[in-house]
Amino acid sequence: MSNRSIIIMVLVLVGATAYLLLKGDGDIDMGGEKHGAEAAHMEEAKKDAPAAPAAPVAPAAAPAADAKK
């Protein structure tokens, strides 16, 4: 691979990375765990979230006498 092709590849990757970072509208907070007023909105989100579905019930086990037949 020539130096020219490596430079072109690096420029393409840098351009693609810059495009994705600028176009992405995600609100990412890398600040760690929050306490106090900053974390107040989390309690409201938990209240608004739908209830988790109930766990599936396992069928009743067959009696041992029936298994030997």
Buried (B, 14 or more C-beta within 10 A) or exposed (E): EEEEEEEEEEEEEEEEEEEEEEEEEEEEEEEEEEEEEEEEEEEEEEEEEEEEEEEEEEEEEEEEEEEEE
